[in-house]
Amino acid sequence: MNELDRKIENLSGIGPKRAALFRKMGVDNVGALLEFYPRMYEDWSKCYTVSSAPLDTQCCVKATVVTSVKEHRIRKGMTLYKCTATDGATNMLITIFNNKYAAAKLRAGEEFLFFGKVGGNFNRKEMSSPQIEPVQSAVIRPIYRQTEGLNSNAIEAAVKQAVSLVGDKLTDPLCDDIRREYQLCHRRFAVERIHFPKTSEDVDVAKKRLVFEELLVLQLGMLRLKGRNRELTGANIVTDYSDEFLSKLPFEPTSAQRRAIKEAVADMQGKTPMNRLLQGDVGSGKTAVAAAIMYTCVKNGFQAAMMAPTEILAEQHCASLMKMMQGTKVRVMLLKGSTPAAEKRKINELLKSGEIDIIIGTHALIQNDVEFKNLGLVITDEQHRFGVAQRSALSLKGQNPHIYVMSATPIPRTLGLIMYGDLDISILDELPKGRQKIETYSVNSSYRQRAYAYVKKHLDEGRQGYIVCPMVEEGELDLVAAVKYYETLSKGEFKNYTVGLLHGKMKSAEKDQVMRAFKNGDIQLLVSTTVVEVGVDVPNAVIMVIENADRFGLSQLHQLRGRVGRGEHKSTCILISDAENEDAVRRLKVMCKTDNGFAIADEDLKLRGPGDFFGSRQHGLPELKIANIFTDMAVLKSAQRLAREIIKKDEMLTLPEHLGLRESVDKLFERAEQNSFN
């Protein structure tokens, strides 16, 4: 068995309980443990004297204990241990809280390393609760992401075992030529020194190598995905009917919509299948673009299918498309999970015989009994809600049909290069005329009653509103829990109004029922978690209050805000937050200042980094272990250039010098595919 595949519990000191904690953090075997990189380092190798140590900064101080440790019982459950240490010139008071074991280490006359923050002033130095080690431990120590019951020291010990177990056996997927050209160290050196560096330069050298390799493997995988679709398409689109379709619309399309349609139709007129992403801010008119290319597909003799993540969203798309297709002979139908069995059978028959031109549906479309006569175009909406496998399942129902995916989550172009390396990208960067600007205000909780009064004013005028909370049930004390909040509001402040509750733990049918009641006006005020982020059009909803707004990412706040301002009435979004830290305040200011989704996405990426960009990780997308798309942009570009060169020369990565890379690509994308249905 490959040592990298050895289960984590085979390492000494790791029993079933500890193995379960490692698995909780995504570490199942020795290979995954070696890729569980430190999040930071503590430099014990650079030792300060007491007098030279910087104040209020984590550092290592070498000093000799000069007094015995004295125990001070402050109260029940709180014991302090104090002693004095010196560098020979300056003394430092050491205080240890409730740790008899650490205090017992310290003996007068012996020299130790103390790691922590030095406080006090020019005359009197002190250190509280330092880490304490013997002088021979003057090394750079890795600090790992932890979970309750598994601390960084325990992880470090396990990694040490893993490195000694497989270090000499680690092969390098990068050939000598690539390492030389890009000045990269061997993988074995990189893995050893990223975990146990001897100098800070070791960290830089190891990180440079591992980041480059990770981004190269990712880009090779994306290019292979793109290349996989190079077979000839069975949907030959000869004539462009999009202008004919647009002339029937009761509104003037934006130039961005026209451009996106032309890009898609040009792709469909090629010999290989279109594989394109349409990115557009909330309200930018993606449905009209989809309708135009579906119309062109149908007029060329093929069927089109559109898959949405929820039943209510599928219904909304179906209603919009039926309206747009009025006066044409295009037949549009809806297929949902809740469609009665007899009706499903009838729809399946009509699809198979070709009597339905456009089918809109949910995951119901990928069931085995759904067959098409000649499926030519597959469109998925809010595509990050579907896994890679789910998207491909629908396209397998045709002969290499054209693929079009749509997302209302604006993604910075830099991130798009990584996330959608297998897709060409169209962007809707202008809003249709008459689209309302949403006034956005950031206030602290002392304004909550005024915010409620403002909500009531709109409800009294016959409008509707949302209140969004970051949690479902009570947990952290400072967060408003949606369920509790709903109960409080519906019985108190808003007892004279109809209040609804929507959250992710509800069953799909319950969620649909609540959203339908809200859309129909039976609910005036909807208390919701972020599940409302991808929702339906409720033109009558004009006011949104977001509690603990600092707990959301900017892009998520922008998505939430997009639920209002969808009708003719002026709309408002009120962000409530008591956060005072600089990043949170800056985020909320950005929200008040701009409603441009792409500008907001760029700012979000800068502030939070790509790891948290979607709140939860992108379905079906490989997870980056060490690279940071934002800070490693130059490395990404180099890796992309090299990936293109390699694929051009050796598309299937079968040359001897590329076999290691092929194995890495397969492993990375196999993991991502497994995650895509989770």
Residue, then its C-alpha position, 0 to 999 in steps of 0.5 A: m500500500n502507498e504510504l500516503d494512503r495509510k489511514i490516520e489511525n495507523l500513526s502511533g498516538i492516534g486512536p479512534k477518537r482522535a482520528a474522528l477529530f482529524r477527519k472532521m478537519g478533512v484529514d483521513n490519511v497520511g497524504a492529507l495530513l502532509e497537505f494540512y499546512p500550518r496556518m502560521y509559525e511561532d519563531w522561537s529561533k530568534c530570542y530576545t533579552v528581556s530589555s530588547a523584547p518588543l512590547d505587546t508583540q508575540c516573541c521569544v525571550k530567553a531568561t533565567v528564573v531567579t525566584s521560586v514559584k509562588e502560588h496565589r489562590i485568588r478565588k475558587g477555580m482561579t490560582l496564579y503562579k508567579c516568579t521572576a526571571t532575568d536576562g542578567a540586566t532586566n527582570m521580568l515578572i512571569t504570571i501563569f494562570n491555573n496551570k500547575y504543570a507549567a509552573a512546576k517546570l520552572r526552577a530557580g537558577e535554570e534558563f528557559l525560553f518564554f514565548g508570549k507578549v511582553g507587557g509593562n513599561f520601561n521600569r517593569k516588564e511582565m509576561s502573562s501565560p507564556q508558553i515555556e520550553p527548555v533552551q534547546s527548543a529554539v526552533i521555528r514551530p508550526i501552528y495548525r488550524q485546530t478543533e476542540g479536543l485536538n490542539s496544534n501540538a498534537i497535530e504537530a506530533a502527528v505530522k512529524q511522524a508522517v514526514s519521517l514515515v514518507g519523507d524519503k519516498l515522496t516522488d516529485p510530479l514536477c520534472d527537473d526541467i520545470r523545477r529548473e525553469y521556475q526555480l522550484c525546490h524538490r517536493r520532498f524538501a518543500v513538504e519537510r520545510i513547510h512543516f518544520p522550517k529551520t529558517s524563515e527563508d525555508v518557509d518562503v522556498a517551500k511555499k513558493r514550490l507548493v503554491f506553484e504546484e497546486l495552481l498548475v495541477l488545478q489549471l491542468g485539470m480545468l483545461r482537461l475539463k474544457g478539452r473533454n468537450r471537444e467532440l463534435t456537437g449533435a446540435n448544429i445551430v445554423t441560423d441565428y434567430s435571436d434578433e427575431f426574438l428580441s424584436k418581439l420583446p416589450f422592452e429594449p435589451t441592453s447592449a450587454q444583453r445583446r453582446a452576451i446573446k451574440e457570444a452564445v449564438a456564435d459558440m453554438q454555431g461552432k462544431t464543438p459544444m458551447n461551454r459558457l458562463l453568463q455572469g450577471d448582477v441581480g436584475s441584469g436580465k439573464t432570463a431574457v438572454a437565456a430565452a433568446i438563445m433557447y429560441t434560436c436553438v428551438k427554431n433550429g429544430f432542437q429542444a432546450a432544458m433549463m434547470a433551477p435549484t428550487e421549485i419556486l425558482a423553476e416556476q418563476h423562470c417558466a412563467s417568465l419564459m411563457k410570457m416571452m414566448q407568447g405569439t411564437k409557436v414555442r411550447v414551454m413546460l415545467l417539471k418538478g419533483s412535486t409534479p404528480a406521477a401521471e402528469k410526469r409520465k405525460i410530460n416525459e412522453l411529450l419530451k420524448s416525442g419532441e412535442i415540448d420545445i423548452i422544459i424548465g425544471t429542478h433536479a427532476l430533469i436528471q431522473n433516469d426516466v426523463e428522455f429527450k428527442n433531440l436535446g440541443l441546449v442545457i442551461t443551469d441557473e445559479q450553477h454553484r448550487f449544483g455539483v459538476a456531476q449534476r450538471s453533466a448528468l443533464s447534458l448526457k441526455g443529448q448528443n454533446p448539447h451546448i452548455y450554458v450556466m448562469s450565476a447572479t453571484p458576481i465573481p471577480r475576474t481573477l477568481g473567475l479564471i480559477m473557478y470557471g477555467d472550463l468555461d468561457i465567460s460572458i458578463l452582463d455589466e449594465l442594468p436595464k433602464g428603470r432598475q431601482k437603486i436601493e438606498t442602503y444605510s448602516v446603523n447600530s442596534s440603538y436604531r433598531q426601534r426606528a428601523y422597525a417603525y420604518v418597516k411598519k410604515h411600508l407595510d401599512e402602505g401595502r408593501q412587504g419586507y424582509i428581516v434577515c438573521p445570520m442563524v437558525e437557532e440560538g447559539e452565540l449570545d450576540l447573534v440574533a437567532a431567526v426562530k427566536y426572533y420570529e417568535t418575539l416579533s410576531k408576538g410583540e412588535f409586529k403582532n398586528y401584521t402577518v409574519g412568516l419564517l424561512h430557514g434552511k432547516m425547513k423541508s423544501a415543501e415548507k420553504d416553497q409554501v412560505m415563499r409562495a405565501f410571501k409572493n402572493g402577499d399573504i405574508q407581509l413580513l418575512v423573517s429569514t436566514t440567508v436561504v432567501e439569498v437566491g429567491v424569487d421575484v417579489p416586486n412588492a417587497v421594498i424594505m429589508v433589515i439585515e441583523n448582525a450585518d457584519r457576520f455576512g460577506l459583502s457578496q452575500l449582503h449584496q445578494l440579499r439586498g437584491r431581493v428588494g428593489r425589483g418593482e416600481h417602488k423605491s426600496t431600502c436596505i438597513l444594515i444593523s451592526d454593533a461591530e467596531n473592528e476596522d474590516a467590518v466597518r469598511r465592508l458596511k461602508v462599501m455596501c452603502k456606497t455602491d450597488n455594483g456587484f462586481a466592484i463589491a465582489d472585488e472588495d470582498l475578495k480583498l477583505r476576506g480572501p477566496g476561501d470564504f468567498f461563497g460562505s460555503r465552498q463552491h460545489g464540485l470545485p477542488e479545494l485549495k490547500i495553500a494557494n491564495i488566489f488573490t495574493d498569488m495572482a502572479v504565480l497563477k498566471s505563470a502556472q496557467r501559461l505552463a499548463r497551456e504549453i503542457i496541454k498543447k504538447d501532451e493533452m492526455l498527460t501521457l508522456p513520462e515527464h507528465l505522469g506525476l502531474r496526471e496522477s495529481v490532477d486525477k486525485l484532485f478532481e476525483r476529490a472534488e467530484q466526490n464533494s459535488f453531491n455533498 
